[in-house]
């Protein structure tokens, strides 16, 4: 029998929920587009696309709808 050299099973920590949180500004056309991308990525289970869309919403310059 081989001796275990680590303390226990590997730990898989959950991702920080903040990475996927985004509050689009009402009336901002860019935020609306990014929110749609975020929703699609969430439905498809695409974690990287979810992160990118949420980050873009948080960094949006908030363009006014014309």
N, C-alpha and C positions, 0 to 999 in steps of 0.2 A: 504494500500500500504506500502510495506516495504522500509525503507530508505537504500539507497546505501551507503556502508561504504568503498568503494574503488574509486579511481579517474576515472576509465574508463575501457574499455574492456582490456583483457589481451594482452600483446604484445609478439609476437613470432619473436624474432630477427633472421635474417638470419645467417647461419653458416659462419664462416670466410673462404673465398675461399682458403686461404693458407693451410688449413688442407688437401685439396684434390690436391694441386699442387705438382708436382714432375718432376724433370728433370733427366731422366735416362742418364747415361754416355754412349756415343756410344762405342760399343765394349765390354761392360761389360755384361757377360752372366747372372749374377744375376739380374741386372737392367732390362734386357729384360724379364726375367721370371716374375718379379714383375710388370712390365708395363702391361704384358698380364693379370695378376690378377686384376690390377687396371681397365683395360678396361672392363673385364668381370663384375666386381662389379658395374661399372658405368652403363653398359647396364641393369643390373638386379635391379638397384636402391638400392643396399646394402650399406648404408652410412658407417657402421662400417668397412666393408671389404675395402671400398675405402680409408678410413682413414689409416687403418693398412698398406695397400700396399703402399700408398704415403709416409707414415712415414718410412717404410722400405727402399724405394728408397732413401730418403734423408739421411738415416743413412748407406747406403751401403758402403762397403770397396772397391768396384769397382774391381772385379776380371777380369783379362784379358781373352779374349776368346783364347782357345788353338787351 
